[in-house]
Amino acid sequence: MSDIDGIRAGRHCVFALHAHLVFVTKFRHKVFSDRHLTRMEEIMRAVCTDFDTDLIEFNGDDNHVHLLVNFPPKVAPSKLVNSLKGVSSRRMRQEFPDLARHYYQVNRLWSASYFAGSVGGPPLTILRQYIEQQNRPG
């Protein structure tokens, strides 16, 4: 696949699909430090690579993380999210006993919910106007 200014090309398509993902800790507990977030970014980059997805930006706070991903059309965002949350939860709790102790009753790092928003491209009003102004054959 080629990558020119955020536009990627697959075998049969050209695409620029970006999503902003936000994951919140279970009960919004404040459990992350810089060392946790550094390791979590490594884990999430590896998961994204497995999905042929680019993790463009990653950052977080003590109770949530933000990801900006560029993904191909063959990847369902919900499948990517499930894998990111599942793998990171398991690996982080294995590698950091302080997290495992904190969540010993529920055995989960993340809340079941998440935010996913599409990003990039022209504003909807401009795109709508562009489509409306196409020359339809008579």
C-alpha positions in Angstrom: 0.0 0.0 0.0 1.2 3.5 -0.7 0.7 6.4 1.6 0.6 9.9 0.0 -0.7 12.8 2.2 -2.9 10.4 4.3 -4.4 8.8 1.2 -3.7 5.1 1.0 -4.2 2.7 -1.9 -5.1 -0.9 -1.6 -5.5 -3.4 -4.4 -8.9 -2.2 -5.5 -9.5 1.1 -3.8 -8.0 4.4 -2.7 -9.0 5.6 0.7 -8.5 8.1 3.5 -10.4 6.8 6.5 -9.5 8.3 9.9 -11.2 7.8 13.2 -10.7 9.4 16.6 -11.1 6.7 19.3 -11.4 7.4 23.1 -11.3 4.6 25.7 -12.2 5.3 29.3 -11.1 3.1 32.3 -13.7 1.1 34.1 -15.4 3.2 36.7 -13.3 6.1 35.4 -10.7 5.3 37.9 -7.5 7.3 37.7 -4.9 4.6 37.2 -2.5 5.6 34.4 0.9 7.1 34.8 3.4 8.1 32.1 5.0 4.6 32.2 1.6 2.9 31.7 0.7 5.2 28.7 4.1 4.6 27.1 3.7 0.8 27.2 0.0 1.0 26.2 1.0 3.0 23.0 3.5 0.2 22.1 0.8 -2.5 22.6 -1.8 -0.5 20.6 0.6 0.1 17.8 1.3 -3.6 17.5 -2.5 -4.3 17.4 -3.0 -1.7 14.7 -0.2 -3.2 12.6 -1.9 -6.6 12.8 -5.1 -4.9 11.4 -3.1 -3.1 8.6 -4.1 0.1 10.4 -1.8 3.1 11.2 -1.9 4.6 14.7 -1.1 8.2 13.8 -1.4 9.8 17.2 -1.7 8.4 20.7 -2.0 10.2 24.1 -3.9 9.9 27.3 -4.6 11.0 30.8 -4.9 9.2 34.1 -8.3 7.6 33.2 -8.6 7.6 29.4 -6.7 7.4 26.1 -7.1 9.1 22.7 -6.1 7.4 19.4 -6.1 8.7 15.9 -6.1 5.8 13.4 -6.0 5.5 9.6 -7.7 2.3 8.7 -8.5 0.4 5.4 -12.2 -0.1 4.4 -11.8 -3.9 5.0 -11.5 -3.2 8.8 -14.6 -2.8 10.8 -14.0 -0.1 13.4 -15.8 -2.1 16.1 -13.5 -5.1 15.5 -10.5 -2.9 15.7 -11.8 -1.4 19.0 -12.6 -4.8 20.5 -9.1 -6.0 19.7 -7.4 -2.8 20.9 -9.3 -2.8 24.2 -9.0 -6.6 24.8 -5.3 -7.0 24.0 -4.3 -3.8 25.9 -6.4 -4.7 28.9 -4.9 -8.3 29.2 -1.3 -7.2 28.5 -1.4 -4.2 30.8 -2.9 -6.2 33.7 -0.2 -8.9 33.2 2.7 -6.5 33.0 1.6 -4.1 35.7 0.4 -5.8 38.9 -0.7 -2.4 40.3 -3.4 -2.3 37.6 -4.4 -5.9 38.1 -4.9 -5.3 41.9 -7.0 -2.2 41.1 -9.4 -4.2 38.9 -9.3 -7.6 40.6 -13.1 -7.8 41.0 -14.1 -7.0 37.5 -11.0 -8.2 35.7 -11.4 -5.5 33.1 -9.3 -2.3 32.5 -11.7 -0.5 30.1 -15.3 0.6 30.3 -17.6 -1.3 27.9 -18.3 1.9 26.0 -16.1 4.0 23.8 -16.2 7.0 21.5 -15.5 6.7 17.8 -15.7 9.8 15.5 -14.8 10.1 11.8 -12.3 12.8 11.0 -10.9 14.5 7.9 -12.3 15.5 4.6 -14.4 18.6 3.9 -17.2 19.8 6.2 -20.6 18.1 5.5 -22.1 21.3 4.2 -19.4 21.6 1.5 -19.6 17.9 0.6 -23.4 18.1 0.3 -23.2 21.2 -1.9 -20.6 19.4 -4.1 -22.8 16.4 -4.6 -25.9 18.5 -5.2 -24.1 20.5 -7.9 -23.1 17.4 -10.0 -24.2 17.6 -13.6 -26.8 14.9 -13.9 -27.4 13.7 -17.5 -30.8 14.6 -18.9 
